[in-house]
Structures are given as C-alpha cells and as structure tokens.
Amino acid sequence: MSDSAPPTAATTPESSSRLRIREVPDSDLDRAIDLASLVFLETYDDEMRARHRKFLLRCNRIGAYADGRLVGLLAAVRLRVSVPGGGLPCAGLTFVCVAPTHRRRGVLSELVAELWRRCAVAGRPLAALWASEAAIYGRYGFGAATRLCTVEIDSRRPLDLRVAPDPRPLRLLDPAEAPAVLGPRYEASRAERAGRLARDGYWWREQILPEQDEDDDELSPPRVVVLGDGPSLDYAVYRTRGGEDSPGVVEVYELEAGTGRAAAALWSYLAGIDLTGRVRAWGRPADDPLLLIAADRDQVRVTQEFPALWLRLADVGAALTGRSWAAPVDLVLDVSDGSIPANNGRFRLAAGPGGESYRASAEPADLSLDVRDLAACYLGGTRVGDLVRAGLVAEHTAGAARVLDAALYTDRLPFTSDEF
C-alpha cells in the first residue's frame, strides 16, 4: 500500500456535504482513537491510547472527512502472509469504523474503494481482517479462509494421552529473550501452514508477548515454556489466573509442536501446573493433534469453532499465480467481483510443472464463482466441492470442482491466531 497515494474525494449519496477521502496524518491520531472509542463502545486509558497510537503509526490510514471532521477510518497494517509455496504482501484491515452520524451513507464503501486503489498501486494482491461483524464483509469480497477452535482441558486430573510425551527437558524462558529464541521456530512453521503472518520484533513484543493482556488484567504476565533447543525446539506461550474459590486457569496463547510427542509434552506440562484446574486455548487449528492424541475426549473438549482470518483477493491473478499448487489444473473460471472490475470476468487458470498463468478467456466457463468464495478456498481451508453442493458455486463441467480442490490441497489446514 502506498503512503504517497494522492487523496480522492467523493460525495455521499444521502448528503450534499462533500466527503473527502484522504490519508489520516499523524496529527489526527488522537481523533482516530477517539472515533474508535465512540464506535466500539470502549473507554481507553492513557496506556491503551499509547498502545493504539504506536500500532496506528505502523499502518496506512485512510480517513473520511466531512466538513473537516474525521467521520470514518480504515487502517491497514502492512503484512506478509504465508501461502502455499511462499508468501505474499497483504493489507491487514483494522480500526474500521464510521461515526454513528454517518452510517448508511456509503462511507465504508468509499474507504474500501480507496484501499483497493492503493493495493493496486503498491502491488498487494491480498487483504485480510478479523471481522467484528461477519455479515458486513462478504459484500466487499472477503471470505472466511481459516477457522479456529477453542479447546478446554479439565486438568483437575492428569491429562490422559495416547502417546508418550517427548522426554527432552522443559525450561521456562524469559519473555524478553523469546523473540530471538522462538522466532526461527515460528518462521519455520510459516512454511508448514498457509495463513500465518510474518513477525518482527515489534509484533512479538506488542502483539504476542505484551506485559499485560488488554482484555483481562487479572491474568499473569506471559510465560514461555520451551522443549528442546535450536531450530527443532517446540514451545508454548501462556498466562495463568488464580482462583479464590476454585482452581485457577491456564490460558494458552500459542503452542508450536513439530511432533505428536512434543505436543504431548507441552500439553501435559500446561495441564499439570499447580493450583489450576482448567486449561483453555482460545485459538487452535481445527486439525490440532491434541484432538487426536487425547485418550478421553470428555477431558479435552472443543467448546467453540468459528471463522478466523477473512481473506480478500485484491488482485485475483497475482494471488493465484503467487502460490504453488498440489496438482495440475487447467480450468476456465468465471469470477464475479462487484468491487474491483479488473477481477471480474472469465479467465483461464493453468498451473503445473511449467508454472502458473491466469489470463482472460472467451471459452466457456468450467466453474462460476464469486470472488469471496474463491478467497475462502484460496488457502486450502474450504473445499470448492462443498460450495458447489451448497449452491454457492456453479459447476458447468463435471469434475471441475474436484480438479480445483486437488490443486488447492494443502497437507495442513491454514491457520493463524495473530489478531490485528
């Protein structure tokens, strides 16, 4: 996304006041935070305002101004997301808000249109977000590309597992050392799963390991437990909360384990922490090995499953040719995109040993689908065949969905728990 992109202006359909869409300067950051506080019904103390300011300074910020007042905001943090075979630049949408006085006047549509223009200038083929209101973003072309589940362990008794824990020694790591020690292991995990975000030192300190959880000030500072050494180490990041009248809780933020035995060692450690009786992991992949190695699924329960990262293919051609494919594919796709005209139309997707191509085609379509559904399938987390059976994708050539699913296949489901 380009910081130097020139401002645009638009007129809202229900108001004669001129709505100006332009960059939000650093001098307006307090106004931006005030707007977010108003829209999200939250009160920010000085510490939280400082944290939001620091984060917004890392973002491209698009504002909607009416008579000089900031009435709409869209921030986009510059991300790099793992995709099969590599990674691509991505605009991570956050702080998306419109003042209650200007709702249903097309403000958000104007902000998003400006974002797509800037993505094209900067060569960012992907955009992503965590949806606070899931019903909103489908109409802007976002599809739920990853899913998470919340897992809870009843740790009032020893964790019963079907595999023996890895015998390597465990050690607690100073969180200040964690980025340097855990970074290489996390980076290796990005090659194993699509959907994972690249992290720098800021992201580790402020997003993964802040001293205090912003949603629960009763939780302890972050704890980091490590199994083994070097590039093959495995780890978990967690916090604890004591209980006055009941056993305490272990909240797991991240757990990376390369083998079932390593996973067994880390989960056994977490379930064995003294004075606690429950382990809760809010965001785990749907194919977490814990769900297979648990001997008693009444002790290890999935309490929630939900869409996580919503993805948008801002440049369908660049996105499709920027990933690798599990099997050859040669299909004509009729893609509907009501927001980005360059994506709309009929294209031949060809991928195989000779490389990838995506070109306009006049041939009959094998599949017709909306860009949001293509986004949902892009990382391998949703099957095209399921969408055909649901009536969301039209299959014109028998077997076309099966061919595309085989090409999109990934060994592990896409996954990220990094919120932004």
HELIX and SHEET records of a PDB file:
HELIX    1   1 ASP A   26  ASP A   28  5                                   3    
HELIX    2   2 LEU A   29  VAL A   39  1                                  11    
HELIX    3   3 ASP A   46  LEU A   56  1                                  11    
HELIX    4   4 PRO A  100  HIS A  102  5                                   3    
HELIX    5   5 VAL A  107  ALA A  122  1                                  16    
HELIX    6   6 ALA A  134  TYR A  137  1                                   4    
HELIX    7   7 GLY A  138  TYR A  140  5                                   3    
HELIX    8   8 PRO A  175  GLU A  177  5                                   3    
HELIX    9   9 ALA A  178  GLU A  192  1                                  15    
HELIX   10  10 GLY A  201  TYR A  202  1                                   2    
HELIX   11  11 TRP A  203  ILE A  208  3                                   6    
HELIX   12  12 GLY A  230  SER A  232  5                                   3    
HELIX   13  13 GLY A  260  ALA A  271  1                                  12    
HELIX   14  14 LEU A  290  ILE A  293  1                                   4    
HELIX   15  15 VAL A  316  THR A  321  1                                   6    
HELIX   16  16 PRO A  341  ASN A  343  5                                   3    
HELIX   17  17 VAL A  371  TYR A  378  1                                   8    
HELIX   18  18 VAL A  384  ALA A  390  1                                   7    
HELIX   19  19 ALA A  400  LEU A  408  1                                   9    
SHEET    1   A 8 THR A   8  THR A  11  0                                        
SHEET    2   A 8 ARG A  18  GLU A  23 -1                                        
SHEET    3   A 8 CYS A  59  ALA A  66 -1                                        
SHEET    4   A 8 ARG A  69  VAL A  83 -1                                        
SHEET    5   A 8 GLY A  86  VAL A  98 -1                                        
SHEET    6   A 8 LEU A 126  TRP A 130  1                                        
SHEET    7   A 8 LEU A 309  LEU A 313 -1                                        
SHEET    8   A 8 GLY A 143  ALA A 144 -1                                        
SHEET    1   B 7 LEU A 170  LEU A 173  0                                        
SHEET    2   B 7 ARG A 223  LEU A 227 -1                                        
SHEET    3   B 7 ASP A 234  ARG A 241 -1                                        
SHEET    4   B 7 GLY A 248  GLU A 256 -1                                        
SHEET    5   B 7 THR A 276  PRO A 285  1                                        
SHEET    6   B 7 ARG A 147  ASP A 154 -1                                        
SHEET    7   B 7 VAL A 300  PRO A 307 -1                                        
SHEET    1   C 5 GLY A 355  ALA A 360  0                                        
SHEET    2   C 5 GLY A 345  GLY A 352 -1                                        
SHEET    3   C 5 VAL A 329  SER A 336 -1                                        
SHEET    4   C 5 LEU A 367  ASP A 370  1                                        
SHEET    5   C 5 ALA A 394  GLU A 395 -1                                        
END                                                                             
